[in-house]
Amino acid sequence: GMQLLCHVFSLSLMMFSGLNPMAFISHIPPLEGGNYRVWREKYELALALSENDLALTSPCPTEPVDPVRAENETDADFTARQRDHAEVRMKYDLDRKKWDISNRKCLMVAKSTISDAIRGSIPDCDTATEYLKKVESQFTSSSKAYASTLIKKLFNEKYSGGGIREHILKMSNTASKLKPMDLGLKDEFLIH
């Protein structure tokens, strides 16, 4: 049981690692308006599966402070601290390089999967996480306004004669636009 599960897991990792990252990225739907949540999920999934999500999951590494010789420190002690610091510095340089590459890729993928109209209203940022926060704030405020408009339409729409079926379909269509917005509305509310 467990050995089979481990084998399947390792095979799937080998399959994923052999794929071109573009295979994952091509499945991200363009962010165009009402699809923010789906876009964000597919964006994060594609970057995780292509192993490019370091800048989204980890903060930028902090640069180590170079050692300063203490007043009473011997030459040998200071040299030892400098030697130890060289390892810390080398690890930081490698980690920072990996993080910078990931950040650049995350920004490029985000910008390339957002429609021109939306991308033009989002200010540039140095990090992918900052940029995603700007996208989210831009989008959530406009989606709240859109949701408010739909809710008002549901409450204010009155049957004015004619085909009852068309009226019900129109109301159902309006309600269905609210469903993916996760507003915490009960199904009973959307049905009535």
Secondary structure as GFF3:
##gff-version 3
##sequence-region A 1 192
A	DSSP	alpha_helix	2	18	.	.	.	ID=ss1
A	DSSP	alpha_helix	21	25	.	.	.	ID=ss2
A	DSSP	alpha_helix	36	49	.	.	.	ID=ss3
A	DSSP	alpha_helix	54	57	.	.	.	ID=ss4
A	DSSP	alpha_helix	75	112	.	.	.	ID=ss5
A	DSSP	alpha_helix	116	119	.	.	.	ID=ss6
A	DSSP	alpha_helix	128	156	.	.	.	ID=ss7
A	DSSP	alpha_helix	164	178	.	.	.	ID=ss8
A	DSSP	three_ten_helix	179	181	.	.	.	ID=ss9
A	DSSP	alpha_helix	187	191	.	.	.	ID=ss10
###
